[in-house]
Amino acid sequence: MTAPSTFGLSSEARNLHWLLTNLVEEVPGIQSVAVVSSDGLLLLSSDPGRNEEAREARTAKPAGPRGSAADLATIVSGIGSLTVGAAKLMEFGGVKHTMVAMDEGSLFVMSISDGSLLGVHGSADCDMSVVAYHMALFVGRAGHVLTPELRSELRQSLQSQSAGSTR
């Protein structure tokens, strides 16, 4: 995992970075993590250094790299939107979490707050119950601090990181 720079960030933003780093490092089988805002923007990821790689590779190859945080954020946002729409049609209330099991891995999406989502890409051998448990812990700890002000700060931080890497 590439450690993002937390210099100049508020204590809440630094704590959220720490929680994300802890999630990735402590839970076996997690390959990447993305926190996505309700409007589909990446707020925080486990591999922020690959965001610029994803942008550059997309201009060279239409398909783009697989597994980058930018790609994970797009997938998480889409799945979140799809499941919210399905829940409304079925009149079953809000969506708490979604899990997609595939031959070579798993994708977990969990609601944080105000439409924000936590997405985790797990390896094929990850223990799904352990991943889901630790995601719930992250959501419980992060949900109350993920205010509109903090979301704005995280977006600006990602934008300045990508602007700094293009120089």
N, C-alpha and C positions, 0 to 999 in steps of 0.2 A: 504494500500500500504506500502510495506517495503521501507524505504528511503535508497537509496544507499549511500555509503560513497563517498564524493567528495573530500576528503583530498588528496592533491598532484596532482589534475587534473588542467589542464589549465583553464583559464577563459572561453574559448569557450565551453569546455566540461562541466564545471559547469553550464553555461547558458543553454546548451542543456538539462541537467538533470532537471534544474528548469522548462524549457518549458514543458517537459514531465510530471513532477509532477503537474504542473498547469493544463495541459490538463485533467489529470485523476481526479483531485480534483474539478475542476470547471464545468465539463460537466456531468450532471446526466445520469446515465445508462451505462457509460463506465466501463467495468469489467477488461480489461487488454489491454496493449498497447505494441507493439514491433517495434523497428526500426531495419531493416535488411539491410545488405550490398548487393551489386549487386551479390556477390558470395554466398548469402544465410546465412551468419553468423550473429548471433544476436549481435547488437551493443549496444543497450540500451533497457531496459524494465521497465515496471511499477512494476514488482515484482521480482527483481533480486535474492532475497532470495530463491525463488522457483526453480531456475535453477538447483541448486545442488539436491534438492528434486526430480526433474524430472530425473536426471541422476541416482540417487540411486534407484528410483522406477522402472526404465526401466530394471535394472539388476534383480530385484525381480519379476516383472510382465512384460510380453512382451508388453502389451497394454500401460503402462505408465499412469500418471495422466492426467486428462483432464483439460484444461484451464491454464496450466503453460505457462510462457513466452517462454520457449524452444519449446513447442508444437506450440504456436502461431507463432513463427518465422518460423518454418518449413512449416506451412500452408500458411503463407503470401508469403514465397519464392516460393512455388509451384504454388499458384494462380498467382503471378506476372509473373512467367515464362510462364504459360499457356496463359495468356492474351496477353503477348508480342508476343508469337508465333501466336496466332489468329489474332492479328492486322497486323502482317507481311503478313500472308496468304491472308488476306482480303484487304491489301494495303490501310489501313485507317489511317496510321500515328501512332504516339506514344500513349501509354495508359496513361491516366491521373488518372483515379480512377476506382475501381471496388467495387460493393456492392453485398453481398449475404444475402438475407433475409431468415431466417429459422423460424420454429414454435416457438422456444424458445430463439431466439436472432438474432443478425446480425453481419456480418463481413464486415469490410471496409478496402480496400487496396488503398493507394494513393502513387504515385511516388513522391520522394523527389528530388533527383538529382543523376546523373551518375548511374542510375539503383538502387539506394537505395530506400527502401520502408518503409512506415509507415502503420502498421496494427493495427486495433482497433477491439476488441471484445466487442460488445454492448449487453445489456440485451434486452429482448423482448419488454419492455416498453420504450426504449430510443427513443427520437425524432431524426429520421435519418437525417433530414435536419440540426439540431443543431450540431450533431456529425460531419457531413460532413463539415459544416462551420468552426468548431473549428480545424478540421484536416487541412483544407486549410490554416488557420492562422498559425498553427504549421509548415507546409511545407514552407510557405512563409518566416517565420522567421528562420527556420533551414536550408533551402536549400543552402543558400550562405555560411554558416559556416561549412557545412559537407564536408570538404576537405579530401583528402587522408590521410593527417597527423592526422586529428581529428579522422577519422575512425580507424586508426591504434591505436591511444591512447585509444579509447573506447574499442576496442578488447582486448588490453593488460589489461585494467582495469577490464573487465569481467573475464579474465583468472586469474588475481591475486586474485580477489574476490573468485572465485571457488577454487583456490589452498589454500587460507587462510581458507576456510570453511571445507576443508578436513583434516586439521591438528588437 
